[in-house]
Amino acid sequence: MAKQRIEYIDAMRGFTMILVVYSHICSLCLGEMWMGWNDVFFLFRLPCFFFISGWLFEKAGRQWNYVSIKATVHHKFMVQIVPTFIFLLLLAPPPEFFSRLGATKGGYWFTFALFEFFLLTIFSEKCLKKWGGVFALFISAAAFCYDIYYSRYFNDMGLLTDLLGFLSFMTWRYFLFFYLGTWGKRHFDSFVYWTSKLWAIIAIFAGFVFIALLPHSDNAVSEYLIFAFGGIFGLILVFHFFRTFSSIFTKDRCLGCSLQYVGTRTLDIYLLHYFLLPKFLILYSDQLRTYESRVLEFMVAMSSALIVLCLCLLVSYVIRLSPFLGHYLFGVDYQKHDITCENNKSAI
């Protein structure tokens, strides 16, 4: 029997995936990372994504033993790592491939880091018990500081620098939000109770706006606080919005059905969209900036992102018609479900 899905969670994930493509349109196609309010979206986009990933990974009553760990690691490896390296090989064939194995993995760092977060969570739940939150905070802060001070202190440590780069250690800053996703699922009633209070939402919204307006500095402590609290406040607001208006995001509504479909194809879109980005838009980026209009920038970037998204979904549909390609490129398990059921199942 297929797992019952929470519709507003899938819709929320679809919304976040759209923002990921939007961000790459801004930075890689229009040459300006912070145009069209992308600086605001940046505060909560990836925290939301990792929060949802942690939420979906958490299962009530699960016990970690040799058999369950082996099965989980094998499954996640086939879903996260194998497709990542296949697409990286397609995007950057050797010898360029080997130069893309650093922290960002040629853009494919997300799935690699997500696999590592699964391992970190298993270790935390198996060995640290009640200290999981402290562990997540420590890992996140250490990775953030490593990234901030990398060029000053850590770029000449030889093999250790190469190892931390291959492990994408600087991206472990987002493990905090993955942990919060598992915690929120585990304590769902308390999480919803405290984040549904009007005074709490108003305070969180005010805090998010305050953080979004703060200037950035080279101080690691203040920057980490902006990163952590901006992400936490932002993901709570997005979660609260999608849960409060969950009736809008059901499958019998056009918006809800569309966002849910995107939300169940996040891996496909993430892996495919780098091949479909309209990089020719860089020729018009200077002209777009002369208007000095964030509204216009948003409309251009979002329109381009939605076109890329539709193309990704079309290519994904064609690829998934082949069980072999669907399995190795998107981690679809055709042995457990028929093709029709699997087309409605998420890969991440």
Solvent accessible surface area in square Angstrom, and as a share of the most:
residue,aa,sasa,rsa
1,M,231,1.03
2,A,71,0.55
3,K,132,0.56
4,Q,178,0.79
5,R,67,0.24
6,I,72,0.36
7,E,56,0.25
8,Y,26,0.10
9,I,3,0.01
10,D,4,0.02
11,A,0,0.00
12,M,0,0.00
13,R,1,0.00
14,G,0,0.00
15,F,59,0.25
16,T,1,0.00
17,M,0,0.00
18,I,22,0.11
19,L,6,0.03
20,V,7,0.04
21,V,1,0.00
22,Y,0,0.00
23,S,1,0.01
24,H,37,0.16
25,I,0,0.00
26,C,0,0.00
27,S,34,0.22
28,L,82,0.41
29,C,0,0.00
30,L,3,0.01
31,G,42,0.41
32,E,59,0.26
33,M,58,0.26
34,W,111,0.39
35,M,5,0.02
36,G,0,0.00
37,W,92,0.32
38,N,0,0.00
39,D,49,0.25
40,V,43,0.25
41,F,35,0.14
42,F,71,0.30
43,L,20,0.10
44,F,19,0.08
45,R,12,0.04
46,L,22,0.11
47,P,2,0.01
48,C,1,0.01
49,F,7,0.03
50,F,0,0.00
51,F,1,0.01
52,I,0,0.00
53,S,6,0.04
54,G,0,0.00
55,W,3,0.01
56,L,62,0.31
57,F,10,0.04
58,E,15,0.07
59,K,108,0.46
60,A,106,0.82
61,G,71,0.68
62,R,61,0.22
63,Q,136,0.60
64,W,23,0.08
65,N,75,0.38
66,Y,165,0.63
67,V,110,0.63
68,S,28,0.18
69,I,46,0.23
70,K,125,0.53
71,A,60,0.47
72,T,22,0.13
73,V,44,0.25
74,H,118,0.53
75,H,84,0.37
76,K,34,0.15
77,F,86,0.36
78,M,39,0.17
79,V,5,0.03
80,Q,1,0.01
81,I,12,0.06
82,V,31,0.18
83,P,0,0.00
84,T,0,0.00
85,F,44,0.19
86,I,51,0.26
87,F,6,0.02
88,L,1,0.00
89,L,74,0.37
90,L,106,0.53
91,L,52,0.26
92,A,0,0.00
93,P,76,0.48
94,P,77,0.49
95,P,116,0.73
96,E,79,0.36
97,F,22,0.09
98,F,130,0.54
99,S,91,0.59
100,R,71,0.26
101,L,39,0.19
102,G,33,0.32
103,A,18,0.14
104,T,83,0.48
105,K,2,0.01
106,G,20,0.19
107,G,16,0.15
108,Y,0,0.00
109,W,41,0.14
110,F,7,0.03
111,T,0,0.00
112,F,16,0.07
113,A,0,0.00
114,L,0,0.00
115,F,24,0.10
116,E,13,0.06
117,F,0,0.00
118,F,7,0.03
119,L,70,0.35
120,L,24,0.12
121,T,6,0.04
122,I,10,0.05
123,F,94,0.39
124,S,6,0.04
125,E,50,0.22
126,K,93,0.40
127,C,76,0.45
128,L,49,0.24
129,K,144,0.61
130,K,195,0.82
131,W,169,0.59
132,G,5,0.05
133,G,27,0.26
134,V,90,0.52
135,F,34,0.14
136,A,0,0.00
137,L,91,0.45
138,F,135,0.56
139,I,18,0.09
140,S,0,0.00
141,A,31,0.24
142,A,35,0.27
143,A,0,0.00
144,F,10,0.04
145,C,51,0.31
146,Y,12,0.05
147,D,45,0.23
148,I,63,0.32
149,Y,54,0.20
150,Y,72,0.27
151,S,85,0.55
152,R,151,0.55
153,Y,125,0.47
154,F,61,0.26
155,N,77,0.40
156,D,118,0.61
157,M,64,0.28
158,G,47,0.45
159,L,154,0.77
160,L,92,0.46
161,T,14,0.08
162,D,93,0.48
163,L,94,0.47
164,L,33,0.17
165,G,17,0.16
166,F,79,0.33
167,L,54,0.27
168,S,0,0.00
169,F,30,0.13
170,M,40,0.18
171,T,12,0.07
172,W,33,0.12
173,R,35,0.13
174,Y,17,0.06
175,F,2,0.01
176,L,15,0.07
177,F,0,0.00
178,F,0,0.00
179,Y,39,0.15
180,L,40,0.20
181,G,0,0.00
182,T,1,0.00
183,W,91,0.32
184,G,0,0.00
185,K,68,0.29
186,R,105,0.38
187,H,77,0.34
188,F,66,0.28
189,D,118,0.61
190,S,58,0.37
191,F,19,0.08
192,V,15,0.09
193,Y,121,0.46
194,W,142,0.50
195,T,12,0.07
196,S,52,0.33
197,K,54,0.23
198,L,134,0.67
199,W,157,0.55
200,A,9,0.07
201,I,24,0.12
202,I,102,0.52
203,A,58,0.45
204,I,23,0.12
205,F,115,0.48
206,A,57,0.44
207,G,17,0.17
208,F,18,0.07
209,V,57,0.33
210,F,128,0.53
211,I,17,0.09
212,A,38,0.29
213,L,141,0.70
214,L,58,0.29
215,P,111,0.70
216,H,132,0.59
217,S,61,0.39
218,D,119,0.62
219,N,82,0.42
220,A,7,0.06
221,V,105,0.60
222,S,43,0.28
223,E,20,0.09
224,Y,22,0.08
225,L,87,0.43
226,I,15,0.08
227,F,25,0.11
228,A,6,0.05
229,F,91,0.38
230,G,0,0.00
231,G,0,0.00
232,I,40,0.20
233,F,45,0.19
234,G,1,0.01
235,L,3,0.01
236,I,20,0.10
237,L,32,0.16
238,V,17,0.10
239,F,2,0.01
240,H,42,0.19
241,F,97,0.41
242,F,8,0.03
243,R,87,0.32
244,T,75,0.44
245,F,92,0.38
246,S,40,0.26
247,S,72,0.47
248,I,62,0.31
249,F,7,0.03
250,T,37,0.22
251,K,125,0.53
252,D,124,0.64
253,R,121,0.44
254,C,115,0.69
255,L,94,0.47
256,G,0,0.00
257,C,65,0.39
258,S,57,0.37
259,L,16,0.08
260,Q,7,0.03
261,Y,84,0.32
262,V,8,0.05
263,G,0,0.00
264,T,11,0.06
265,R,4,0.02
266,T,1,0.00
267,L,0,0.00
268,D,0,0.00
269,I,0,0.00
270,Y,12,0.04
271,L,0,0.00
272,L,11,0.06
273,H,0,0.00
274,Y,25,0.10
275,F,86,0.36
276,L,55,0.27
277,L,15,0.07
278,P,23,0.15
279,K,114,0.48
280,F,127,0.53
281,L,28,0.14
282,I,82,0.42
283,L,138,0.69
284,Y,122,0.46
285,S,4,0.02
286,D,97,0.50
287,Q,110,0.49
288,L,17,0.08
289,R,80,0.29
290,T,99,0.58
291,Y,134,0.51
292,E,156,0.70
293,S,35,0.23
294,R,99,0.36
295,V,85,0.49
296,L,57,0.29
297,E,16,0.07
298,F,59,0.25
299,M,110,0.49
300,V,47,0.27
301,A,0,0.00
302,M,31,0.14
303,S,60,0.39
304,S,14,0.09
305,A,1,0.01
306,L,76,0.38
307,I,111,0.56
308,V,3,0.01
309,L,8,0.04
310,C,84,0.50
311,L,78,0.39
312,C,0,0.00
313,L,28,0.14
314,L,110,0.55
315,V,52,0.30
316,S,1,0.00
317,Y,116,0.44
318,V,86,0.50
319,I,27,0.13
320,R,4,0.01
321,L,102,0.51
322,S,35,0.22
323,P,65,0.41
324,F,138,0.57
325,L,74,0.37
326,G,0,0.00
327,H,54,0.24
328,Y,84,0.32
329,L,22,0.11
330,F,0,0.00
331,G,9,0.08
332,V,8,0.05
333,D,30,0.16
334,Y,38,0.15
335,Q,177,0.79
336,K,154,0.65
337,H,49,0.22
338,D,87,0.45
339,I,66,0.34
340,T,99,0.57
341,C,60,0.36
342,E,4,0.02
343,N,34,0.17
344,N,96,0.49
345,K,65,0.28
346,S,17,0.11
347,A,15,0.12
348,I,25,0.13
